[in-house]
Amino acid sequence: MADSLLTLQDLRFTWPGARRVCLDVADLRVERGEAVFLHGPSGCGKSTLLSLMAGVLLPQAGRAALLGTHWGNLGASARDRYRVDHVGYLFQQFNLLPYLTALDNVLLPCRFSTRRRDAAVRQAGSLRSAAEHWLTGMDLDPSVWPCAAHTLSVGQQQRVAAARALLGSPDLIIADEPTSALDEDRRERFLDLLLSACTQAGSALVLVSHDRRIATRFRRQVSLPSINRAAWIPGAAG
């Protein structure tokens, strides 16, 4: 579809110095507001694919485009600006700044993105109100908000990272193994919160996990090995 939010076409990626192709994807599209579960075994290239979606990495061939803009047509600084404007990234290790408070960690994207700052203020009246809205949406008690990130539990840090990704309602939320450190009850609660929040924000969600138990929560499921033609090239990595 021409108006897809995210488009990957004839994308081919090989790590520098590697002798084998890592990813070879003919066609993968994500529509606006869609929630996609991307799964595959450890080592199959899931995190690499997310980095290509977000313009952190560039393919050697093919195209990776977000909102019609090809990542490869932008210089490094322009890619950084475009990414923070349009992508909320929820890292597997959360990547919070340890000595900033939970609230200040959530506010970080708006230090770098006028677009998200303006959207947050428009939606909530002020940046602080917007951050508090998403912290509340992630079921974090106000007593936690002024605490330094390094003092929080793993589950609390995870929800702070999710609130940060959602601030300013970016077009795309990318979540890399976000439930790997959670037990079953906390995993299900977090997925409830994340899916509901993405719907509220109008953000598309691409969530990567090797845990197939999560799949039932998503209308669309994509197996990376099934779309990665490199898995079928003799001598290539699967």
N, C-alpha and C positions, 0 to 999 in steps of 0.2 A: 504494500500500500504506500502511495506516494506521501501520505501525511502521517506516517508512523512516527512516533516519538523518537525511537531508537532504531537504526537500521545498520545491520552488518551484512555485507555482500562480498562474496568471493574473498573473504578475509583469510590471510595466511600470515602466521607469525612463527618465527624461529628465534630462540634466544641467541644472543651473540656468542659465537664460538661453538654452538651446538651443532652436531652432525645430523640431527633429526628434527623434522618439523614438529612443533608443539601443537599448533592449532591450524585447522584448515576448514573454515565454516562457509558453506555455500550461501546460506540466507537465514538470517535470524532477525526478527522484528519484534519490538515491544510497542504496544499502543498506549496512548495517553490514559492514565488512570488504571492500567492493567496491573494485576498482581501475578507474577511468574515465579514458579519454583524451579530452580535449576539445580540438577543433582548429578552426581557421579562419584566414583570412588576416589579416595585420596590420591593425589598425584596426577589426575587426569587433565589438569589445566583450568580448573574452575576459577581460581583467584586470578590467573592470567587473563582469562576472558573478561572478568569484571574490570580489570585495569584497562583493557582495550575499550570496553564500553565507556569508561569514564575519561578516556584520553590520557591516562597516566602512561600507558604504553601506546606506541603506534605500530600498525602492521607493516610488514615489508611489501604486502600486496593487498589489493582490495580496498574497501572503504568501511569506515566506521563513522557514522553520522548521528548527531544528536540534534533534534529539531531542525533537520536539514543542513546543519553546519558540519562539514567534514573535519574531524579532529586534525587530520594531516594538513589542512589548509591554514592552520593557525600556528604561530610561533609558540615557543614554550611559555612565555608570560601570558600571551593571549589565551592559551589553553587553560592555564591556572585560573584566570579570571572567569572564563566561560564555565569552567567546572564548578567553581564556588557559587556562581549565579544559578546554575541549573541542576546541580547534583548534590544530594545529601548522602554522604558515605558513612556507613556503619561498619567499622573495622572489626575483625575478629578479636583483636586485643584492645579495642575501644579507642585507643590513642587520645585519651584525655590528658590535659596538662595537670600533673599531679598536685601542684600547690595552688592552683586556681580553685575557687569554690565551684560547686555544682552549677550554680546559676551562671557564673562567669564562663564556664566551659560551654554552656548552652548558647551563650551570646556570641561566641567566637566567630561564626560565619558572617555575622553582620558587621564585623570589623573590616572584612575584606570584600563584601558584596553590597553595593548600594541597592541593587535590585531586591535582594532578600530583606535588607533592612527596611526599605520602603514598604514591601509587602507585609512584613511583620507589624509595622506601625499602623498600616491601613487596616489590618485585620483586628488588632487588639488595642490600638490607641497609643501604645508605647512599646519600646523594645522590652522593657522589664515585664510588662504585662503579657507580652507574647511568650517570653521565656517561661514565665510562671504558668501560662496556659498549658504548654507542652509538658512541663514537669508534672503538673497535676494530671494531665492526660496519661502520663506514664506511671501514675499511681505512686508518686514520690511525695512523702509528707513534707510540708514546709520546714520542719525542723532540720531536714537534710540539706536544704538549698544553700545555706551559708557554710556548709562543711567543705573542707578541702577534699578534692577528688580521691587522694590517696588514702583517706580515712574511711571511705565507703566500702561496703561489701561488693563482691563481684556483680551480684544482681542489680544493686543500686547503680554501679558504674555503667552497666549495660544500658539501663534505662535513661541515664543522663546522656549517654552517647546517642541514643535513639532520639531524645528530645532535641539535641543539637542538630542532628540530621534533618529533622522536620521543621526547624525554625525557618520562617519565611516561605514555607510551602514550595520547595524546589520541585521541578517537574519530574525528577527521577530520584528515587531512594534505592541505593545499592547496599545490600546487607551481606557480608561475607561470614558465613558460619556463626551467626549471632547467638545461637542457642547452645553452642558446644560446651559451655561451662555450667549449664543449668540442669537441675534434676527435672523429672517429668512434669511435676506440678508447676514449677516456675517456668518451664519451657512453654507450656500451654497458656499460662497467664500472660507471658510476654508476647506470644504470637497474637493473642486476643487484642492486646494493647496496640501492637505495631500495625496490624491489619486495619483496625478501626481508625487509628490515627492517620494512616495513609489515605483511607477513604475520605476522612474529614478534610485533609489537606488537598485532596485532588491529585496526589502524587502517585505515579506509577511505582511499583515495587518489583525489584529483581532480588530474590533471596536465594543464596547459594548454600547448599548443605549436602553432606553425604548421608544424612539421617532421613531415610525414606518415610519415617513415621510422620514427618511434617507435611508430606505431600498432600494429604487429604484436605488440608486447610486452603488449598489453592485450586482455582478453577483450571489453570493452565500449568502443565508440568512439562519440562524440557530435560531430556537426558543428554548431557554433553557428549558422551561417547557416541550417541546415535547421530548427532549433527556434525561431529568432527571427522571430516574425511581423512585427516592425518592418521586416524586410528586404523585405516585400511590401506595406507600406503606402505608397501614392503619396507621394513627397516625403520619405519617412523614410530614415534612415541604415541601411545594410546592415551 
